[in-house]
Amino acid sequence: MTSKTLTCQVTSVEDLTPDVFRVHLTGRREAIAHAPGQYLELKLDEQTWVPFSIANAHADDGVIELHVQHWPERSNSARLRELLVHAARLTVRLPNGGCVLDTRSRRPLTLIAAGTGFAQMKAIVEAALANDHPGPIRLWWAVKSPRDLYLESLALEWAATHPHLDVHTVVEDSEPALSAPAGVTRHIGRIDEVLAEYHGDISGDDVYLSGSPGMVYACIDTLAPLGLDPERVFSDVFAYAPRVPLIPLPEEVGEEAPLSPGERRAEDDA
């Protein structure tokens, strides 16, 4: 699909936590068509376009959902918050991004998100379920603290409703263990370290990652010895912060991953 510029109407802005809010936009159905996992760019001013994952699979209903991390200390974040709350219409460019669900594949899915990277995985999960993906589908969601699991109720609903979907929450800050409903496993630690301890063979999986370059490449280095197929791993990081080779030789693991100029969308998704 070719990216295009259009105007959308802001229909709702909802605080999910003190730090994350959800925005719904509406536009012409055919104009906002997108593949699950793609993102849009929102016009902040004539020189500034801010990228955000589209948090819903295309349903031909003219609706786009965004999850926005609010950083009060960052000027662009404050301007964006004000724009989204007060503007009736916004200019966006979409669709963008090649990290999209392969709906033809029936391989198991491993989905790994940090922070609001959950938005991209939400769209992928919705599309996979609508496409009757046989599973298993394993969603790993890494955050700093439990309150950052801003739509955990939705993830728990998926786990309760779809036996072939498992949810793993990974909280970096050590806190007393939370209760874990059926289909949910809770971990404490850093996502790459938790994956090393708990994830088994991954050679048959399609793997999707959303987060900062450092997080994405750390997870890849962890999964490589478990059989990660470089042809079946997907992330937008590969486009704006590529690493060659994607899976380094063993002695190269541990070197600092490349960072993108300005951290681009990964900072909204981490």
Backbone bond lengths (Angstrom), bond angles and torsions (degrees), N, CA, C in turn:
res aa  C-N    CA-C-N  psi(-1)  N-CA   C-N-CA  omega(-1)  CA-C   N-CA-C  phi
1 M - - - 1.460 - - 1.518 110.01 -
2 T 1.322 116.51 136.24 1.454 122.11 -179.49 1.521 110.52 -82.35
3 S 1.333 115.85 134.64 1.461 120.20 178.63 1.525 110.12 -68.90
4 K 1.330 115.29 141.38 1.455 120.47 -179.79 1.522 109.97 -141.53
5 T 1.325 115.72 159.23 1.459 121.82 179.61 1.520 108.87 -102.73
6 L 1.321 116.35 132.49 1.460 120.03 -179.58 1.515 110.66 -151.69
7 T 1.305 115.04 168.11 1.467 121.54 178.49 1.513 109.49 -104.93
8 C 1.346 115.40 132.48 1.468 121.20 178.23 1.527 109.44 -119.72
9 Q 1.309 115.06 154.17 1.457 121.14 177.12 1.528 109.29 -93.90
10 V 1.319 116.40 136.34 1.461 121.72 174.75 1.523 107.97 -83.05
11 T 1.331 116.83 115.86 1.462 119.43 -177.24 1.527 112.85 -102.18
12 S 1.335 117.79 -23.04 1.468 118.84 177.05 1.520 110.44 -162.51
13 V 1.330 114.68 147.73 1.462 123.48 172.16 1.518 106.21 -132.39
14 E 1.330 116.02 119.71 1.469 121.23 -171.92 1.523 110.21 -129.71
15 D 1.328 116.58 125.50 1.456 121.01 175.43 1.529 109.05 -74.08
16 L 1.319 116.24 123.09 1.461 121.20 175.67 1.526 111.01 -94.02
17 T 1.325 116.25 -36.06 1.468 124.51 172.07 1.527 105.69 -144.27
18 P 1.329 118.65 176.12 1.461 118.93 174.98 1.531 113.35 -61.31
19 D 1.338 117.48 -16.73 1.461 120.87 -174.68 1.524 114.51 -113.00
20 V 1.316 118.25 -14.51 1.458 121.51 -175.12 1.520 109.22 -129.80
21 F 1.331 115.99 133.42 1.457 119.03 174.78 1.521 110.24 -130.05
22 R 1.326 114.35 154.49 1.461 121.99 -178.07 1.522 108.89 -108.13
23 V 1.325 115.18 136.67 1.455 122.26 -178.98 1.522 108.93 -122.33
24 H 1.306 116.81 134.98 1.458 121.63 172.35 1.522 109.16 -112.76
25 L 1.327 114.74 130.09 1.455 122.72 176.01 1.511 108.85 -117.02
26 T 1.304 116.67 151.61 1.460 120.68 174.26 1.520 109.26 -128.52
27 G 1.315 115.19 148.65 1.452 122.12 178.61 1.519 109.49 -160.23
28 R 1.331 115.52 -175.10 1.455 119.51 178.38 1.524 110.07 -62.15
29 R 1.304 117.06 131.11 1.467 121.42 -172.80 1.514 112.46 -56.15
30 E 1.321 116.13 -46.02 1.455 118.50 -177.00 1.521 111.61 -70.74
31 A 1.335 117.81 -26.39 1.465 121.09 -176.72 1.519 111.98 -77.37
32 I 1.328 118.14 -29.16 1.463 119.80 -176.63 1.523 112.65 -102.14
33 A 1.316 116.95 16.25 1.468 119.61 176.09 1.524 109.46 -59.50
34 H 1.333 116.45 139.25 1.459 121.55 -178.83 1.522 108.75 -154.67
35 A 1.322 115.15 159.99 1.459 120.98 176.73 1.533 109.19 -90.16
36 P 1.335 118.04 150.64 1.469 120.51 -178.72 1.517 111.53 -64.52
37 G 1.340 115.44 119.03 1.451 121.74 -178.19 1.516 113.02 114.21
38 Q 1.323 118.04 -9.84 1.455 120.38 -179.07 1.534 111.43 -80.43
39 Y 1.340 114.92 170.93 1.455 119.66 -179.31 1.522 110.54 -132.09
40 L 1.327 115.12 167.16 1.460 121.13 174.30 1.518 108.90 -119.87
41 E 1.311 115.86 165.44 1.458 122.99 172.36 1.522 108.28 -115.68
42 L 1.318 115.00 130.36 1.455 121.59 -177.35 1.526 108.87 -105.37
43 K 1.322 116.47 132.16 1.462 121.23 -176.91 1.525 110.57 -80.21
44 L 1.336 114.89 116.00 1.461 120.11 177.79 1.527 110.24 -91.11
45 D 1.331 116.40 -41.56 1.462 122.63 171.25 1.518 107.40 -155.58
46 E 1.327 117.30 -172.25 1.460 119.80 -174.19 1.526 112.82 -61.78
47 Q 1.313 117.68 -27.81 1.464 121.16 -178.08 1.528 113.60 -103.23
48 T 1.322 118.54 -9.69 1.465 120.71 -169.16 1.513 111.87 -122.62
49 W 1.311 114.95 119.98 1.469 122.15 173.17 1.526 107.20 -120.24
50 V 1.325 116.67 127.53 1.460 121.92 -175.25 1.527 109.57 -108.15
51 P 1.362 117.96 123.65 1.458 119.74 -177.51 1.528 113.16 -85.35
52 F 1.341 116.16 141.94 1.459 122.75 176.21 1.519 109.81 -141.74
53 S 1.327 115.55 138.61 1.457 119.46 172.78 1.522 109.96 -62.47
54 I 1.322 115.87 141.25 1.467 120.66 172.32 1.522 106.52 -82.79
55 A 1.321 116.61 119.95 1.458 121.58 -168.01 1.520 114.30 -90.63
56 N 1.314 117.50 7.89 1.466 119.04 177.28 1.525 109.41 -135.40
57 A 1.325 115.55 145.78 1.457 120.28 173.65 1.520 108.80 -69.83
58 H 1.316 116.82 147.21 1.466 120.82 179.61 1.524 109.81 -62.98
59 A 1.331 115.82 125.89 1.463 121.27 -178.91 1.517 111.85 -121.86
60 D 1.334 116.92 12.92 1.463 122.45 179.38 1.524 111.44 58.25
61 D 1.345 116.02 33.94 1.463 120.19 179.56 1.522 112.54 -114.81
62 G 1.338 116.84 3.73 1.452 120.17 178.02 1.514 115.18 76.16
63 V 1.349 117.56 14.80 1.466 121.36 -175.27 1.529 110.45 -112.01
64 I 1.321 115.74 137.67 1.458 123.16 172.71 1.519 108.27 -123.45
65 E 1.322 115.93 136.19 1.461 122.05 178.37 1.522 108.89 -114.83
66 L 1.333 115.98 135.27 1.460 122.51 176.51 1.525 109.34 -125.54
67 H 1.334 116.55 146.57 1.462 122.65 171.84 1.522 106.87 -114.45
68 V 1.315 117.27 121.17 1.460 121.79 -171.97 1.524 110.26 -117.18
69 Q 1.331 115.46 123.75 1.461 121.56 174.30 1.518 108.24 -84.03
70 H 1.328 116.37 125.13 1.468 120.29 -178.94 1.525 109.37 -98.85
71 W 1.342 115.62 123.08 1.464 122.25 176.15 1.535 107.38 -114.66
72 P 1.326 119.37 95.65 1.471 121.13 -174.64 1.520 113.26 -56.49
73 E 1.333 117.54 -29.95 1.463 120.41 -176.83 1.528 112.96 -78.77
74 R 1.317 118.12 -9.45 1.456 121.29 -179.48 1.531 109.77 -100.76
75 S 1.327 116.32 126.44 1.462 120.33 -173.65 1.524 112.09 -61.30
76 N 1.328 117.63 -42.53 1.462 119.87 179.76 1.519 111.68 -62.65
77 S 1.341 116.03 -36.63 1.456 119.62 -179.83 1.518 110.96 -66.49
78 A 1.327 116.82 -42.51 1.465 120.32 178.65 1.533 110.76 -64.27
79 R 1.331 116.87 -41.41 1.474 120.53 178.56 1.522 110.42 -63.99
80 L 1.325 115.53 -40.59 1.456 119.63 -179.25 1.521 110.92 -65.44
81 R 1.323 116.11 -44.20 1.470 120.08 178.33 1.534 110.43 -57.84
82 E 1.318 115.78 -45.59 1.468 119.01 -179.72 1.519 111.05 -64.40
83 L 1.321 116.65 -41.63 1.463 120.47 179.91 1.519 111.22 -61.97
84 L 1.333 116.81 -46.35 1.455 120.66 -176.73 1.521 111.82 -66.81
85 V 1.325 116.51 -36.15 1.466 120.03 -178.03 1.520 111.34 -73.25
86 H 1.344 117.39 -37.12 1.460 119.89 -169.87 1.525 114.27 -104.73
87 A 1.324 118.22 -21.20 1.465 119.13 -177.57 1.522 110.77 -80.91
88 A 1.311 115.77 139.27 1.465 119.78 176.34 1.522 110.90 -83.86
89 R 1.344 115.99 -29.06 1.464 120.55 -178.74 1.524 109.59 -135.31
90 L 1.324 115.16 149.40 1.452 121.62 179.98 1.522 109.74 -132.95
91 T 1.329 115.51 149.99 1.455 120.94 175.41 1.524 108.85 -97.35
92 V 1.328 116.66 130.14 1.453 121.27 -178.59 1.529 109.72 -133.02
93 R 1.345 115.02 157.20 1.461 121.92 169.92 1.514 107.86 -118.23
94 L 1.334 116.92 131.96 1.449 121.75 179.00 1.535 109.67 -165.20
95 P 1.343 116.01 164.21 1.463 126.60 -6.63 1.525 110.71 -88.41
96 N 1.325 115.61 158.37 1.453 122.86 178.05 1.528 109.00 -134.12
97 G 1.326 115.39 153.09 1.462 120.07 172.42 1.509 114.40 103.62
98 G 1.324 115.30 141.43 1.461 121.42 -179.28 1.515 114.28 -107.72
99 C 1.342 117.27 0.80 1.470 120.10 178.37 1.529 107.99 -85.85
100 V 1.325 116.06 81.62 1.459 121.33 -175.15 1.525 110.16 -124.09
101 L 1.310 114.72 152.82 1.460 120.37 179.97 1.521 110.71 -63.47
102 D 1.320 115.97 130.07 1.462 121.54 172.82 1.527 107.10 -84.06
103 T 1.315 116.64 97.38 1.461 120.65 -174.36 1.526 112.41 -71.76
104 R 1.332 117.16 -10.82 1.466 120.12 177.73 1.530 111.94 -83.78
105 S 1.317 115.85 -20.43 1.465 120.40 -176.81 1.522 110.49 -80.09
106 R 1.307 116.23 139.85 1.471 121.51 174.77 1.524 110.38 -114.64
107 R 1.318 116.58 16.80 1.457 120.79 176.97 1.533 109.85 -69.70
108 P 1.332 118.26 154.35 1.460 119.75 173.87 1.526 110.84 -55.53
109 L 1.324 116.15 150.30 1.458 121.79 -179.37 1.524 110.17 -110.98
110 T 1.318 116.13 129.39 1.458 122.24 168.56 1.516 106.96 -115.34
111 L 1.326 117.03 117.13 1.465 123.82 -175.76 1.518 108.12 -115.74
112 I 1.333 116.88 123.25 1.460 121.57 -174.22 1.522 108.75 -125.24
113 A 1.333 116.70 119.87 1.461 121.56 -176.49 1.514 110.36 -129.96
114 A 1.330 115.75 146.56 1.458 121.90 171.25 1.516 108.76 -116.31
115 G 1.328 117.03 131.50 1.455 121.60 176.28 1.508 112.57 57.04
116 T 1.350 116.36 -128.81 1.455 120.00 -179.78 1.523 112.45 -78.82
117 G 1.337 117.08 6.41 1.456 119.54 165.96 1.520 110.81 -60.27
118 F 1.335 115.81 -15.97 1.466 121.12 174.39 1.522 111.21 -56.22
119 A 1.331 117.45 -29.34 1.471 120.58 -178.57 1.526 110.53 -58.80
120 Q 1.317 116.73 -47.41 1.463 120.27 179.88 1.525 110.86 -63.48
121 M 1.331 116.83 -41.92 1.462 120.27 -179.55 1.523 111.70 -69.59
122 K 1.327 116.91 -30.47 1.469 120.03 175.91 1.522 110.12 -60.02
123 A 1.328 116.68 -46.12 1.463 120.04 179.26 1.523 110.97 -62.81
124 I 1.337 116.67 -39.94 1.466 120.56 -179.84 1.525 110.74 -67.19
125 V 1.331 117.31 -42.38 1.467 120.45 178.34 1.526 110.26 -62.25
126 E 1.318 117.17 -46.06 1.474 120.45 -179.77 1.531 110.85 -58.40
127 A 1.331 116.49 -43.34 1.459 119.74 -179.41 1.520 111.34 -68.72
128 A 1.334 116.85 -40.01 1.467 120.04 179.38 1.523 110.95 -62.99
129 L 1.315 117.51 -43.31 1.459 120.77 179.60 1.531 110.88 -67.51
130 A 1.325 116.80 -39.93 1.467 119.78 177.93 1.523 111.33 -65.58
131 N 1.332 116.06 -26.56 1.459 121.95 -178.89 1.530 111.64 -91.68
132 D 1.347 116.41 9.11 1.467 122.25 179.41 1.523 111.92 55.76
133 H 1.333 115.69 43.95 1.460 119.13 176.64 1.524 109.28 -62.01
134 P 1.350 117.42 131.85 1.467 119.36 -174.17 1.515 114.26 -74.05
135 G 1.338 117.90 -14.80 1.445 120.85 -178.65 1.518 112.29 79.25
136 P 1.317 116.56 -171.67 1.462 123.60 -2.64 1.530 112.30 -68.95
137 I 1.331 113.63 153.21 1.462 121.68 173.51 1.523 106.57 -116.31
138 R 1.332 115.78 122.27 1.472 120.46 -178.79 1.523 108.07 -117.59
139 L 1.322 116.04 116.33 1.456 122.26 179.35 1.521 109.40 -104.66
140 W 1.339 115.65 121.72 1.461 122.73 175.59 1.525 107.98 -110.27
141 W 1.337 116.46 123.15 1.467 120.73 -177.49 1.521 108.41 -124.35
142 A 1.339 115.69 112.94 1.462 122.12 -176.69 1.518 110.80 -103.61
143 V 1.342 115.85 133.67 1.466 121.54 -179.83 1.523 109.22 -142.46
144 K 1.326 115.61 169.08 1.464 120.52 177.48 1.522 111.69 -74.63
145 S 1.355 115.92 -48.34 1.463 120.68 -176.99 1.524 109.28 -138.33
146 P 1.343 118.40 162.05 1.471 120.70 -176.84 1.518 113.91 -55.75
147 R 1.308 118.38 -32.47 1.468 119.64 -177.51 1.532 111.84 -67.89
148 D 1.350 116.95 -16.45 1.460 120.22 179.08 1.524 112.78 -78.35
149 L 1.320 117.83 -6.55 1.470 121.81 174.33 1.533 107.37 -80.56
150 Y 1.308 115.79 70.55 1.463 121.95 -163.53 1.523 114.17 -71.01
151 L 1.330 118.23 -20.46 1.470 121.27 174.40 1.522 109.76 -127.26
152 E 1.310 115.91 40.56 1.461 119.58 -178.84 1.525 111.30 -60.47
153 S 1.318 117.44 -33.17 1.468 119.66 -179.42 1.524 111.11 -59.04
154 L 1.325 117.03 -35.94 1.459 120.38 178.20 1.523 110.71 -68.67
155 A 1.328 116.89 -43.69 1.462 120.26 178.47 1.530 110.80 -61.78
156 L 1.329 116.71 -39.56 1.466 120.44 178.14 1.524 110.78 -65.70
157 E 1.329 115.93 -36.36 1.465 120.10 177.35 1.528 110.67 -64.01
158 W 1.325 117.53 -42.67 1.467 120.82 176.08 1.522 110.60 -57.69
159 A 1.319 115.62 -47.78 1.467 119.66 -177.37 1.523 111.79 -63.16
160 A 1.341 116.47 -37.21 1.460 120.28 -179.22 1.522 112.29 -73.73
161 T 1.330 116.41 -30.35 1.465 121.24 -173.60 1.517 113.15 -91.82
162 H 1.323 116.77 -26.61 1.466 121.28 -174.19 1.526 109.42 -124.21
163 P 1.326 118.03 100.61 1.466 121.46 -175.92 1.524 114.05 -59.38
164 H 1.340 117.58 -21.59 1.463 119.29 -178.50 1.531 112.22 -90.94
165 L 1.345 117.25 8.48 1.460 121.55 178.56 1.525 109.43 -115.77
166 D 1.324 115.92 122.79 1.462 122.39 178.31 1.513 109.85 -112.89
167 V 1.327 115.94 140.72 1.462 122.00 -179.97 1.522 108.97 -114.70
168 H 1.327 115.96 130.96 1.459 122.82 174.28 1.525 108.10 -119.73
169 T 1.324 117.74 118.62 1.459 120.90 173.64 1.527 108.20 -99.61
170 V 1.330 115.68 135.57 1.462 121.63 -177.65 1.517 107.78 -124.66
171 V 1.331 116.34 110.30 1.461 122.29 -177.79 1.517 108.46 -105.46
172 E 1.318 116.73 124.70 1.466 119.78 -175.01 1.511 112.29 -73.55
173 D 1.333 116.74 -42.54 1.460 120.08 -179.21 1.518 109.80 -76.50
174 S 1.315 116.68 129.20 1.461 121.31 -177.51 1.519 110.28 -71.38
175 E 1.324 115.59 123.81 1.460 121.98 177.26 1.523 108.05 -142.85
176 P 1.321 117.57 164.17 1.468 118.84 176.22 1.515 111.27 -54.08
177 A 1.320 116.51 142.65 1.462 121.28 -176.58 1.531 110.57 -60.77
178 L 1.319 115.54 136.55 1.454 121.28 174.32 1.518 109.10 -87.94
179 S 1.325 116.58 158.11 1.457 119.41 176.53 1.517 109.05 -64.72
180 A 1.318 116.03 148.44 1.463 121.10 -177.24 1.519 109.42 -123.22
181 P 1.328 117.72 108.23 1.464 120.34 176.33 1.518 110.97 -64.81
182 A 1.315 115.71 168.32 1.461 120.46 177.52 1.518 109.76 -57.58
183 G 1.337 116.09 137.35 1.447 121.11 179.39 1.507 114.08 86.89
184 V 1.348 117.05 -1.33 1.463 121.51 -178.25 1.520 109.13 -122.86
185 T 1.332 115.95 132.72 1.460 122.10 174.65 1.514 107.98 -120.87
186 R 1.317 116.24 131.23 1.462 120.56 -178.73 1.528 110.13 -106.38
187 H 1.331 115.73 139.38 1.456 121.91 -179.83 1.519 109.00 -131.91
188 I 1.321 115.80 154.94 1.457 122.15 173.47 1.525 107.60 -120.50
189 G 1.326 116.49 130.97 1.451 120.17 178.96 1.511 111.89 140.52
190 R 1.316 115.23 -165.91 1.459 121.63 177.88 1.514 108.67 -92.27
191 I 1.327 116.77 142.11 1.453 121.18 -170.42 1.526 112.42 -57.12
192 D 1.336 119.38 -43.77 1.456 119.61 -178.17 1.523 111.45 -66.15
193 E 1.334 117.23 -36.41 1.457 120.73 179.13 1.530 111.22 -70.11
194 V 1.335 116.22 -38.55 1.468 120.34 178.09 1.529 110.40 -66.16
195 L 1.328 117.01 -42.14 1.463 120.06 177.54 1.525 111.04 -60.00
196 A 1.321 117.20 -40.54 1.462 121.13 179.90 1.520 111.31 -61.70
197 E 1.333 116.02 -34.08 1.461 120.14 -176.38 1.523 113.15 -84.39
198 Y 1.338 117.17 -33.71 1.458 119.30 -168.47 1.524 115.16 -114.55
199 H 1.315 119.36 -18.90 1.464 119.22 -176.01 1.522 110.25 -89.20
200 G 1.336 115.94 135.47 1.458 121.68 177.86 1.510 112.15 -93.07
201 D 1.298 116.42 -154.69 1.459 122.93 -178.39 1.528 110.95 -54.67
202 I 1.327 116.05 133.48 1.460 120.92 -176.38 1.522 111.26 -124.25
203 S 1.326 116.51 12.54 1.467 120.58 -171.76 1.531 113.03 -63.98
204 G 1.322 118.09 -24.70 1.463 119.61 -178.67 1.507 114.41 -98.40
205 D 1.350 118.08 5.66 1.463 121.50 -172.23 1.524 112.84 -95.10
206 D 1.337 115.02 152.69 1.459 122.38 160.66 1.523 105.86 -91.80
207 V 1.332 116.59 128.63 1.463 121.57 -174.03 1.523 109.65 -118.09
208 Y 1.329 116.49 128.37 1.458 123.10 178.42 1.524 108.43 -121.98
209 L 1.339 116.52 133.05 1.459 121.24 -177.77 1.518 110.77 -128.75
210 S 1.339 116.59 140.14 1.456 122.51 178.30 1.513 109.48 -138.34
211 G 1.327 115.72 117.46 1.453 121.27 -178.92 1.511 110.16 169.89
212 S 1.305 117.40 -165.84 1.455 121.42 179.05 1.529 109.65 -71.27
213 P 1.350 117.83 160.28 1.466 119.35 177.00 1.524 113.10 -55.83
214 G 1.327 117.14 -42.29 1.455 119.44 -179.94 1.514 112.53 -60.39
215 M 1.341 116.37 -43.46 1.463 120.73 179.77 1.519 110.71 -65.88
216 V 1.334 116.96 -45.27 1.466 120.87 -176.70 1.522 110.71 -62.42
217 Y 1.332 117.52 -47.53 1.466 119.40 -177.02 1.525 112.13 -72.33
218 A 1.328 117.88 -30.30 1.465 119.80 174.47 1.528 110.51 -63.72
219 C 1.333 116.61 -41.03 1.468 120.10 178.04 1.527 110.99 -66.63
220 I 1.333 116.91 -40.20 1.461 119.77 178.58 1.524 110.56 -62.29
221 D 1.334 117.08 -42.22 1.458 120.26 178.99 1.527 111.06 -63.35
222 T 1.334 116.19 -33.82 1.466 119.95 177.37 1.519 111.71 -71.05
223 L 1.337 116.99 -39.75 1.463 121.11 -174.97 1.525 113.22 -82.21
224 A 1.335 117.49 -20.78 1.466 120.15 -177.13 1.524 113.03 -54.73
225 P 1.331 120.16 -46.73 1.466 119.50 179.18 1.532 113.53 -68.32
226 L 1.343 116.96 -12.78 1.464 120.71 -179.83 1.524 111.73 -91.10
227 G 1.343 116.36 7.00 1.459 119.87 175.52 1.506 114.90 101.27
228 L 1.335 118.75 17.74 1.457 121.75 -179.02 1.528 110.62 -56.05
229 D 1.333 116.24 127.94 1.452 122.39 178.75 1.523 108.71 -90.62
230 P 1.349 119.82 113.66 1.463 120.90 -177.15 1.516 113.68 -61.42
231 E 1.339 117.37 -18.76 1.463 120.40 177.90 1.523 112.08 -83.30
232 R 1.336 116.74 -10.52 1.467 120.01 -176.07 1.534 111.52 -124.51
233 V 1.329 116.19 32.29 1.462 120.96 175.36 1.527 107.23 -124.24
234 F 1.353 116.32 135.65 1.457 121.74 -169.17 1.524 110.49 -134.49
235 S 1.333 116.21 135.89 1.467 121.88 174.67 1.511 108.61 -163.63
236 D 1.320 117.37 144.28 1.462 120.82 174.41 1.521 111.68 -65.83
237 V 1.317 117.03 -21.75 1.461 120.34 177.49 1.525 111.19 -56.37
238 F 1.323 117.37 -33.92 1.466 120.50 -177.46 1.525 111.73 -62.25
239 A 1.339 117.01 -24.86 1.460 120.16 -178.03 1.526 112.03 -82.07
240 Y 1.362 117.66 -39.23 1.463 118.24 -173.83 1.526 113.89 -108.38
241 A 1.323 118.32 -10.41 1.467 121.66 175.34 1.526 108.62 -141.58
242 P 1.351 117.42 62.03 1.467 120.50 -174.37 1.531 112.36 -66.84
243 R 1.324 114.32 149.38 1.458 121.05 174.63 1.524 107.69 -126.21
244 V 1.307 116.31 129.22 1.463 121.34 -178.87 1.532 108.21 -124.22
245 P 1.363 116.41 122.04 1.464 126.20 -3.74 1.527 111.31 -75.60
246 L 1.312 115.49 159.42 1.461 119.95 179.86 1.515 110.77 -60.49
247 I 1.323 115.82 -46.84 1.465 121.09 176.05 1.526 106.95 -106.48
248 P 1.329 118.08 105.90 1.458 120.54 -174.05 1.524 112.09 -73.81
249 L 1.332 114.40 164.79 1.453 119.67 172.51 1.517 108.67 -63.68
250 P 1.337 117.73 154.03 1.476 120.20 -175.28 1.515 114.04 -51.05
251 E 1.350 117.97 -39.18 1.461 119.11 -177.47 1.523 112.64 -72.52
252 E 1.350 116.18 -14.25 1.458 119.93 179.70 1.516 112.76 -89.53
253 V 1.324 117.59 -16.80 1.458 120.99 -179.35 1.517 109.10 -62.40
254 G 1.318 116.01 134.01 1.452 120.36 -179.17 1.510 112.41 108.53
255 E 1.362 116.82 -16.54 1.447 118.56 174.76 1.521 109.44 -68.07
256 E 1.304 116.20 151.94 1.464 120.75 -175.99 1.520 110.90 -64.68
257 A 1.320 116.56 131.67 1.461 121.20 178.67 1.519 110.10 -73.98
258 P 1.335 117.90 150.35 1.465 120.21 179.71 1.516 111.31 -68.48
259 L 1.318 115.39 147.76 1.453 120.81 177.75 1.523 109.18 -110.31
260 S 1.305 115.56 154.41 1.457 120.26 -179.04 1.519 110.22 -92.08
261 P 1.327 118.14 152.05 1.459 120.10 176.52 1.521 110.21 -60.31
262 G 1.319 114.83 121.03 1.460 118.88 177.28 1.514 113.82 73.66
263 E 1.367 116.86 1.41 1.462 122.63 178.26 1.535 113.07 68.70
264 R 1.310 119.49 -5.47 1.458 124.38 175.48 1.523 113.11 36.25
265 R 1.335 117.08 -139.26 1.457 120.17 -171.93 1.511 112.80 -69.66
266 A 1.337 118.11 -23.35 1.455 119.03 -177.16 1.522 111.52 -58.84
267 E 1.332 117.31 -30.00 1.442 118.89 179.66 1.515 112.31 -74.02
268 D 1.320 117.15 -24.74 1.458 119.61 170.84 1.508 110.33 -76.72
269 D 1.336 117.02 -22.86 1.458 121.59 -174.62 1.525 112.34 -106.84
270 A 1.293 118.10 20.92 1.464 120.13 179.88 1.526 110.41 -140.73
